[in-house]
Amino acid sequence: MRALVAGGGPVGVFTATAMARRGHEVTVVDRDPGPATDGAWKRAGVMQFEHAHGWRPQVVQSLRAEMPGVVEDLHAAGAKRMHPPGMPEMEALAARRTVVERVLREYAAQQEGLVWRTGHVDGIAVTDGVATGLVVDGDTLVADVTVVATGRASHVGDELRGPVEGGSCGFSYVSRVYRAREGQAGYDRFFPSFETGPGYVSLVMGHDAGTHSVVIAYPSDAEEFTTLRTNDGQDRACRVIPNLIPWTDPNRFEPLTGALAGGHLTNTYRLQGPALGLPPASGLYFVGDAVMTTNPAAGRNLALLLPHARHFLAALDDPEQDLDDASLALDAWAEMHLRPWYRDHAHWDRTLLRRFAGLDIDLSDRIPSDVIVAAIEVDESIKPYAGMYGGMVAGPEILDPVEGRVRELLDQGWRPKTPGPTGAELTEAIRT
Ligand SMILES: Cc1cc2nc3c(=O)[nH]c(=O)nc-3n(C[C@H](O)[C@H](O)[C@H](O)COP(=O)(O)OP(=O)(O)OC[C@H]3O[C@@H](n4cnc5c(N)ncnc54)[C@H](O)[C@@H]3O)c2cc1C
């Protein structure tokens, strides 16, 4: 079949390569021409390019299945192989996204049957309910199968789909990449250091080549934190937030970037077509962030979106399924495996913002997952459930059996610890 893939981000490249490996004639269309000859790569329109990314075991598993050898290419480019303690069979990667995307692109460029075209996708060509290709810079490119992987901010194909569920997650980000100075050890733990403070979330995530990112996520409407987006403000905050202090020590680490602002973070979910059971057009499929986004603080999206794309590939392979069946299969899988995580994160964020505003946990509502997980500080029996939730070995409903126990603890007066300076103290620290 002739296939067009709009968008050459991680999910577009993954899907396009896998289709070409199956013998289809694939063209990827992306407006980004790729790295310049001097190696610089701006990645305009992909705000998160330089932001911290964790590559969970589900990502590595998907890459191994559909892009054989690419994980080894990533290792060769410096990405570190990581295993959860005591679980050598589970393999994750620690690497900057800037490193991973380059390797994925280079791999795709070598793939027989895959052609790269630089151009802007203006829209989808549809005739009598059948997608016939893409309109690119005014020209129509023809295909039997059209895949849209244009990311979180794109409107390509909007007119063929129902409304987006969700929206802003209420949080903004500031992150910064550091590198260990010569002779100093970098952050090489499997788990990011993740703390929910009294008014903000702070985390440290290890990457390749002695680099790591520190991230502060704060309520988007907290104007008093705007200074965090400046190098000075970010520096000052890192001197008082406990889990960031050791990883921003100027004697051990140097910043590789300035403070990187990340706004408009969302929790969104969207069906393929106008409603469940209705394809957008025959032979047209949406994958990647065009289907779901979640607040990146938990670093989950690609661990869900690559398996989603694999489900699409399996449906295309199945001689029993026609093009519309493949669309319905994508929605069915998403309803079962994506939507629960979207809902889980939206609830986590909504309730955390309430707590940051000084309100108590609402015990008449579902106990948010972050609170259930935090309860391991007072009840060890919750740990296995928290571990399975954190590792995404099942859906977020894995926490259901212990929700009652946490409710009991909350009734008895327990509340999660919130280490670090208060919002007011942090505001003062970043001002002076
Ligand atoms: C701050 C931040 C941190 C994150 N951290 C993590 C993490 O730790 N772990 C994780 O798994 N996920 C993380 N995510 C989510 C992850 O970045 C996304 O899920 C991922 O980028 C989705 O890939 P994609 O290919 O669908 O879209 P994108 O990566 O957005 O790629 C879309 C591509 O489409 C192209 N494009 C868009 N419109 C057009 C057009 N009209 N014409 C031509 N080309 C077009 C763009 O140039 C781009 O190349 C994070 C997200 C954010 C915002």
The ligand as an ORCA input file, in Angstrom:
! r2SCAN-3c Opt
* xyz 0 1
  C       7.361     19.141     28.670
  C       7.044     17.734     28.193
  C       7.760     16.664     28.728
  C       7.439     15.361     28.339
  N       8.071     14.299     28.940
  C       7.753     13.045     28.582
  C       8.404     11.921     29.172
  O       9.226     12.066     30.088
  N       8.071     10.674     28.733
  C       7.128     10.464     27.759
  O       6.870      9.313     27.409
  N       6.485     11.516     27.188
  C       6.777     12.776     27.566
  N       6.140     13.827     26.980
  C       5.179     13.549     25.911
  C       5.906     13.369     24.579
  O       6.766     14.452     24.357
  C       4.868     13.285     23.464
  O       3.960     12.281     23.800
  C       5.510     12.995     22.110
  O       6.272     14.075     21.641
  C       4.417     12.700     21.082
  O       5.003     12.405     19.855
  P       4.252     12.708     18.492
  O       5.133     12.124     17.455
  O       2.832     12.322     18.598
  O       4.224     14.312     18.378
  P       5.403     15.398     18.331
  O       6.589     14.919     19.055
  O       4.788     16.674     18.776
  O       5.772     15.495     16.800
  C       4.869     16.072     15.887
  C       5.603     16.315     14.572
  O       4.666     16.784     13.619
  C       5.213     17.894     12.926
  N       4.088     18.717     12.477
  C       3.108     19.256     13.240
  N       2.207     19.888     12.458
  C       2.622     19.737     11.187
  C       2.109     20.143      9.925
  N       0.948     20.825      9.824
  N       2.811     19.834      8.819
  C       3.972     19.122      8.897
  N       4.497     18.698     10.039
  C       3.823     18.987     11.181
  C       6.135     18.577     13.930
  O       7.158     19.300     13.278
  C       6.691     17.364     14.686
  O       7.851     16.881     14.070
  C       6.418     15.135     27.376
  C       5.718     16.209     26.847
  C       6.002     17.506     27.259
  C       5.177     18.639     26.711
*
